[in-house]
Structures are given as structure tokens and as C-alpha cells.
Amino acid sequence: MKAVLCKQWGPPETLVVEEVASPVPGPGEVLVAVHAAGVNFPDSLIIQKKYQVQPELPFSPGAEVAGVVSAVGEGVRAWKPGDRVIANTAWGGYAQELVARAERLVPIPDGMDFPVASAYVLAYGTGLFALKDRAKLVAGETLLVLGAAGGVGIAAVEIGKAMGARVIAAASSDDKLALCREHGADETIDYTREDLRERLKVLTGGKGPDVIYDPVGGALTEQAFRSIAWEGRHLVIGFAAGEIPKLPLNLPLLKTASLVGAFWGAFVQRDPKRTREHMQELFALYQSKKVNPPITRTYRLEEAPQALRDVMERRVKGKVVILPRQ
């Protein structure tokens, strides 16, 4: 089979595509023929040795795939060859085949194709976990989404709307903001041309957003937090800007506000029962058409470095996907 390999730590351009032996599922494992692999920002970090977990070299990046079960290991009863599944792993997805633990698979719901399935669970799972469990977003509250046109941002916009929030989407260009409006944003802010704090004052009548969804980090974090509402919740999702911000601790004190971390990958491992409940809710949202992940571009396996570079440089709108079998 073909696989994208990280054989040395570095930027996407150091990745190579090679023929490797097909993996064999061991006890409790499942072999998946990969039809689509979602491209996520952490994929660009793991190849540079900048992520929370690290595999041994060489390895294939890619934490989220959709495909068909082709074989099962000893003791696996829940899956059989031919099942359409989504698999979530820390790495290994940019390949034509993947071995995953049986418990890390979920069935693809009827009506969902492979590209959408490969780009759904991580982004929308993060959004649901963060907004429902961590921020406890309530209908009628105001939600500010930073980096709102990316895959994780669009997911937060759609889930926030489904939960009854008023959603303000902040992004860096007119075309990105147009995508946010198409997916339910009530108001938009271009933070390359508008003062984020002043615009938030106008849009919230001086109150500020109740919940801030922040997958960006960098300078925007403090600007947004200084605008937060009384008893607001600022969700720390990630640092796509490349800089981990340092907030003065008097800011949460002055607003009785909270900084709330939301690491979905750890949640999945620590609370399997709650994760299954979230999966059921996520697929119900999709089938009810309350959410609609935008797949804006697909790449061949050989184009994986370009896909990662596009994500790193924030050129991507919505979600992008690698199709290993094209």
C-alpha cells in the first residue's frame, strides 16, 4: 500500500510517499481500507514534534479517516469486513490502509459520504464537547468564534446555532466571513480590518460575548478576553496562530470570567460512555441537517504536504480532505 511517511521531524515538505507493507490487525484491532482522511491542524504539529503526543519515526500523520473494514483481529465482535466506519487515532491516517483499536471506530451514518465522514468527528466532536460540556452554553447567550472559517471554527458556528446561541464569527477575509454566514453566523468581524474589541462592543451593546471559542491563540486571545461578558467562559481549543498567549490573571478576576480548556482527544480516552453519547448527538445533528460540514478541497496522497501547508498558513476555508485511493 501507499502511505505518506514522516521519516524526520520537520515541515510538511519533508514528508515522502512510499510503498509499505500492509498492516495486520492484532487482537482487538481492525484493518480499515482508507477512502478519505481529514486534514487537521494537529497533523502539522505532530510531524514537527510539537504535539502533545509523539510516535516513533517513521510514521504517517493523520488522526481521522473514513473507510471500509477489510479485516478484524482476534476478539473483535463489533465489526466485520464491509462495514463503513470512521476511525479516530493519533496518527496513521494518510495511508491507503490503517489499523485502529476497535473501540476507536464508529459507524458512518446513512447518507454521509467518505469525505464528509473523515472531516466530521474531530472538528464537530471538539465543538460539542467544548460548548456543551465545558462552557455549558445556554440558548440565548452570545458566542464569539475566532478563526471561524476553519474546519473547527465552522463546526463551532453550526453547533452554537443548533444550541440556540447568537453567533458572532470572526475571521480574516470577506470570503471566509461569507462562508461563516452561509453556515449560520448572525454577525461577522474581519479582524484584519476592524478593531475586534470595538466591534464587539457595538454588536453586544457593551456586554461582551458570554462564550469565546478560541482555536487561534496569539494576540487575538487577550483582545477577545478583554471583551468577555461578566461570568463569561473563554474556551481554549488550540493555537493555530503559532503562539501560546500569556494572559494577565487580573482579567478573569475583573470579569469573574473563566478560562476553560477543552482537549477532545483526552476526553475520548477518559470517558468512553460520554463519548458514545456525543457521537449519537453529532450524527443526529447531521441527519437533521442542522450541521453541514463544508468540504472545500480534496487532495491526492502525493499532495499531502501541500494540504498541510495550506492549513498551517490558514488558506483553508471549511475542511479539506486527502483521498488516498485517487
Protein Blocks (a to p, Z undefined) as FASTA:
>chain_A
ZZdddfbgcdfklpccdddddddddehiacdddfbdcddfklmmmmnopafbdcddddde
hjbdcdddfbdcehiakbcehiacddddfbhjlcfbdcddfklpccddehiafklmmmmm
mmmmmmmmmmmmmnopaehiacddehklbmklmmmmmmmmmnopacddddfbfklmmmmm
mnopabdcdfklbcfklmmmmmnnonopfbdcdfkgmmllmmmmmmpcehiacddfbjfn
opacdddfklmmmnopacddddfklmmmmmmmlmmmmmmmmmmmmmnopaccddfbdcdf
klmmmmmmmmmnopaghjadddfkZZ
